[in-house]
Amino acid sequence: NAGVTQTPKFQVLKTGQSMTLQCAQDMNHNSMYWYRQDPGMGLRLIYYSASEGTTDKGEVPNGYNVSRLNKREFSLRLESAAPSQTSVYFCASSQEGLAGYNEQFFGPGTRLTVL
Amino acid sequence: DAKTTQPNSMESNEEEPVHLPCNHSTISGTDYIHWYRQLPSQGPEYVIHGLTSNVNNRMASLAIAEDRKSSTLILHRATLRDAAVYYCMGRRGYGQNFVFGPGTRLSVLP
C-alpha cells in the first residue's frame, strides 16, 4: 500500500497563477483533509471531506477550492495564488470510528512557493 | 471549540522519561484526545489517542486528567529518534473540523 500520495512535491508559482494539488489514498478511507503548515508553525485545516461527494470548510478556507473526485482522490485548487499562500500543504485521510476517534494518515506534503 | 495550548519546547536526555503536557480546557466530553508527532521534513504521524482513562501503546502512554481538561504524553525512554514536534489535537465545533495545538519541539540530548 502506498498510503497517501501527493503531487507535486514542489511547486513555484507567480502571484495570480492557478494550480491544483492532487492527493490520493489507497486505504479505502471515507474522510480526507487538506492542511497547510507555514514555516515554524503548526497545521491548520483548510477543507475536509467526510465522505465522497461532501466537503466542508476548516479553519482557513479562503483562497482555496476543493473537489472530492471519488473516494480515493481529494484535490485542492488555488485559483489566484498569493504570496501569503506560500506554505507546505499536507493531505491526510482517516476512517472515522466511534465517538470521534480519528487516526489520520498524512502524505509527504507539497512545498509551494508563491513569488 | 477545542482550544489547545502546549509548551513551545522541551529538552530531555537520552534514555530518560519525557512528559509532554497539553491543555484542552474546552474539549467536548465525548471527544477523543489525539497526539501526533512530526519528524523533520515529514508529514505528521499518529502517536496515541484516549478518551477518559490512561492508554498505552508501543510508542507512548497517554495520561488524561480526571476532568479531561489536560493530558500528558509520556515517552518512557527518550531516544534520539524521538526528537520531533509533538502535537495534541482536538475538534473545533462539530464534524471533522480538527484543530492541532501549537506543538512542542522535543530535543533529545545524547
Contacts between the chains, C-beta under 8 A, distances in Angstrom:
chain1	res1	chain2	res2	distance
A	4	B	43	7.9
A	31	B	96	5.7
A	33	B	96	7.3
A	33	B	98	7.6
A	35	B	100	8.0
A	41	B	102	7.9
A	42	B	87	6.3
A	42	B	100	5.0
A	42	B	101	6.7
A	42	B	102	5.1
A	42	B	103	4.9
A	43	B	44	6.8
A	43	B	87	7.2
A	43	B	100	4.6
A	44	B	100	7.6
A	45	B	92	7.9
A	45	B	97	6.5
A	45	B	98	6.1
A	45	B	99	7.0
A	48	B	95	7.7
A	48	B	96	5.1
A	48	B	97	6.9
A	48	B	98	7.9
A	50	B	95	6.4
A	50	B	96	5.6
A	56	B	95	6.2
A	56	B	96	7.7
A	56	B	97	7.0
A	58	B	97	5.8
A	59	B	92	6.7
A	59	B	97	7.5
A	59	B	99	6.7
A	90	B	43	5.2
A	90	B	44	7.3
A	92	B	43	7.6
A	92	B	44	7.9
A	94	B	96	7.8
A	96	B	96	7.2
A	99	B	30	5.2
A	99	B	31	7.4
A	99	B	32	6.5
A	99	B	51	7.0
A	100	B	30	6.8
A	100	B	31	5.1
A	100	B	32	5.3
A	100	B	91	6.3
A	101	B	32	5.0
A	101	B	49	6.2
A	102	B	32	7.0
A	102	B	34	6.4
A	102	B	49	7.7
A	102	B	96	6.8
A	102	B	98	6.7
A	103	B	34	7.5
A	103	B	46	4.6
A	103	B	49	6.9
A	104	B	36	7.6
A	104	B	44	7.6
A	104	B	46	6.6
A	104	B	98	7.8
A	105	B	46	7.5
A	106	B	43	3.3
A	106	B	44	5.1
A	106	B	45	6.9
A	107	B	43	5.8
A	108	B	42	7.0
A	108	B	43	5.7
A	109	B	42	7.9
A	109	B	43	5.5
